[in-house]
Amino acid sequence: MQIIGLPVVPSILLIHGRRSQAERAVSTGKGFDMQTPIARKAVRVIVREHQQLSMVVTSMQRFVKLLGAGADVARPMMFRSMLYYISEYPEQLHHPKEERYLFARLRHHANDLDKTIDDLEEQHAQGKARMRNIEHALTRYELVGESALPVLREMVEEYAAFSANHRRLEEEVILPAARQWLTEEDWNELDEAFGTNRDPFAGVMVEADLGRLFAMIVKATREP
C-alpha cells in the first residue's frame, strides 16, 4: 500500500533503516518462540497500533509537502481528520493502556527502567501538546494562507521524528524488557487489557469508529 505516492514505512523501522527484532518477528514469524511477547496478544496490538500511527503520520507529512508544491489535494478537513485520529486513538486509548498496564508492571519488576519509563510517559504528554500546536498551525494556515505553511510543515516533520523515536524506544527497549521480566500473570493481564475494544479508563466502545476513520484516511490519501 502507498500513501499519496510514498511507500508506507512501518513505525518499527529504525531511523537508520534496520528492522527491529519485533518487526522481523511480526513479518516473518521467526525469531521468537511461543514464550516470547511477540506471541502475546498485547504485543501484537501494540505493534499494529504503532504501524497504524506511522501510516497516518506519513500521510500528514505528504499532505503538507503537496500543499507546498501547490498540488490539488483534499481540503484541510482531511488533515484535521488525521489529527483527530491521533488525538483520539494513540493519545486516549493506546498510551493510557501502555502506562496503566505495560509500564506499571515493568516498574514493579525492573527498577532500572524507571528513568526510561519516566521519559516515555513525559513524551506521551509532549505528544498531546505537539498535536495541539499542529492544530493551531493548521488553523493559521487556513486563515492567512501560504505564508503560514512553513511553520505547519516544520511542526509536522518534528512530530514525525519525535513519534518515530518514541516508538523505537518502546519497541527496542520496553518490549524486550517485558519479555525478560513479566510473568505469565502479567501477560494475561496485558492480553486482556489490550485485547478488549474499549478505553480502560472510560469503558466506552470507540475503536470501531476510529477504525473506520483510519480506513477513510488511508483511502483518501492514496494515489488516484
C-alpha positions in Angstrom: 0.0 0.0 0.0 1.2 3.5 -0.7 0.2 6.7 0.9 -0.1 9.6 -1.5 2.7 8.3 -3.7 5.1 7.3 -0.9 5.7 3.8 0.4 4.4 3.2 3.9 7.4 2.8 6.3 6.3 0.8 9.3 6.9 2.5 12.6 9.1 -0.2 13.9 11.8 0.5 11.3 14.7 2.2 12.9 15.7 5.7 11.7 18.8 4.3 10.0 16.8 1.6 8.2 17.4 -1.6 10.2 14.3 -3.5 11.2 13.8 -4.2 14.9 13.7 -7.7 16.3 10.0 -7.2 17.0 9.3 -6.2 13.4 11.2 -9.1 11.9 9.3 -11.5 14.0 6.0 -10.0 13.0 6.8 -10.1 9.3 8.5 -13.5 9.2 7.1 -15.4 12.1 10.7 -16.1 13.1 12.9 -15.0 15.9 10.5 -15.6 18.8 9.2 -18.8 20.3 5.7 -19.1 21.9 7.1 -18.0 25.2 8.2 -14.6 23.9 6.0 -11.5 24.0 5.7 -11.3 20.2 3.3 -14.3 20.5 1.2 -12.4 23.0 -2.0 -10.6 22.0 -0.8 -7.4 23.8 2.4 -7.1 21.8 0.6 -7.8 18.5 -1.8 -5.0 19.3 0.9 -2.6 20.3 2.9 -3.2 17.2 -0.2 -3.0 14.9 -1.2 0.3 16.5 2.3 1.7 16.1 2.1 0.8 12.4 -1.2 2.5 12.0 0.1 5.6 13.7 3.1 5.6 11.4 0.8 5.4 8.3 -1.2 8.4 9.5 1.9 10.5 10.3 3.3 9.6 6.9 0.1 10.9 5.3 0.4 14.1 7.3 3.9 14.7 6.0 3.0 14.0 2.4 -0.1 16.2 2.7 1.8 19.3 3.8 4.5 18.7 1.2 1.9 18.6 -1.5 0.4 21.8 -0.2 3.8 23.4 -0.5 4.1 22.2 -4.1 0.8 23.8 -4.9 -0.8 20.4 -5.6 -4.6 19.9 -5.7 -5.0 17.9 -2.5 -8.0 17.3 -0.3 -9.3 20.2 1.8 -7.7 20.8 5.2 -10.6 18.9 6.8 -8.8 15.6 5.8 -5.7 16.8 7.6 -7.9 17.6 10.6 -9.2 14.0 10.5 -5.6 12.8 10.8 -5.1 15.0 13.9 -8.4 13.7 15.3 -7.3 10.1 14.8 -4.0 10.6 16.6 -5.7 12.6 19.4 -8.4 10.0 20.0 -6.6 6.7 19.4 -3.0 6.9 20.4 -3.5 9.7 23.0 -6.7 8.5 24.5 -6.5 4.7 24.1 -3.1 3.4 23.2 -0.9 5.4 25.6 -3.1 5.1 28.7 -3.0 1.3 28.3 0.8 1.3 28.0 1.1 3.4 31.1 -1.6 1.6 33.2 -0.5 -1.9 32.3 2.8 -2.4 30.5 4.8 0.4 32.2 3.3 -0.3 35.6 4.2 -4.0 35.5 7.7 -3.2 34.3 8.2 -0.7 37.1 7.2 -3.4 39.6 9.8 -5.9 38.2 12.7 -3.7 36.9 13.6 -0.6 38.8 16.4 0.2 36.3 13.8 1.0 33.7 12.2 3.8 35.8 14.1 6.6 34.1 13.2 5.2 30.6 9.6 4.8 31.5 9.5 8.3 33.0 10.9 9.6 29.7 8.3 7.7 27.7 5.4 9.0 29.9 6.7 12.5 29.6 6.8 12.0 25.8 3.1 10.9 25.9 2.3 14.3 27.4 4.5 16.1 24.9 2.8 14.4 22.1 -0.5 15.9 23.2 1.0 19.3 23.3 2.5 18.9 19.8 -0.8 17.8 18.4 -2.4 21.0 19.8 0.3 23.1 18.3 -0.1 21.5 14.9 -3.8 22.1 15.0 -3.2 25.7 15.8 -0.7 26.0 12.9 -3.3 24.4 10.6 -5.9 27.0 11.7 -3.4 29.8 11.0 -2.8 28.3 7.5 -6.5 28.3 6.8 -6.8 31.9 7.9 -3.7 33.5 6.3 -2.7 31.0 3.6 0.7 30.1 2.1 2.8 32.3 4.4 1.8 30.1 7.4 2.7 26.9 5.6 6.5 26.7 6.6 5.6 26.6 10.3 3.0 23.9 9.8 5.4 21.8 7.7 8.2 22.2 10.3 5.9 21.1 13.1 4.7 18.1 11.2 8.3 17.0 10.4 9.3 17.5 14.0 6.4 15.5 15.2 7.2 12.7 12.8 10.7 12.4 14.1 9.6 12.7 17.7 6.9 10.0 17.2 9.3 7.6 15.4 11.9 7.8 18.1 9.3 7.3 20.8 8.0 4.1 19.1 11.5 2.9 18.5 12.4 3.2 22.2 9.3 1.2 23.2 10.0 -1.5 20.6 13.7 -1.7 21.1 13.9 -1.3 24.9 10.5 -1.8 26.5 9.2 -4.9 24.7 12.5 -6.8 25.1 12.5 -5.9 28.8 8.9 -7.1 29.0 9.9 -10.5 27.6 12.6 -10.7 30.2 10.7 -9.6 33.3 7.0 -10.1 33.0 5.3 -13.1 34.5 2.6 -15.2 32.9 0.1 -13.5 35.2 1.4 -10.1 34.0 1.0 -11.2 30.3 -2.5 -12.4 30.9 -3.5 -9.0 32.4 -1.9 -7.2 29.4 -3.5 -9.5 26.9 -6.9 -8.9 28.4 -6.4 -5.1 28.6 -5.0 -4.7 25.0 -7.3 -7.3 23.5 -10.6 -5.6 24.5 -12.0 -2.9 22.3 -12.6 -0.3 24.9 -10.8 2.5 26.8 -9.7 1.0 30.1 -10.5 4.3 31.9 -13.9 5.1 30.4 -15.1 1.7 29.2 -16.5 3.4 26.0 -16.6 1.3 22.9 -15.0 3.6 20.3 -12.3 1.6 18.4 -14.7 0.5 15.7 -15.5 4.1 14.8 -11.8 5.0 14.9 -11.0 2.0 12.7 -13.4 3.3 10.1 -11.8 6.8 10.3 -8.4 5.2 9.8 -9.6 3.4 6.7 -11.1 6.6 5.4 -7.8 8.4 5.9 -5.8 5.7 4.0 -8.3 5.6 1.2 -8.5 9.4 0.8 -4.7 9.8 0.7 -3.9 7.0 -1.8 -2.7 7.9 -5.2 -5.5 8.5 -7.7 
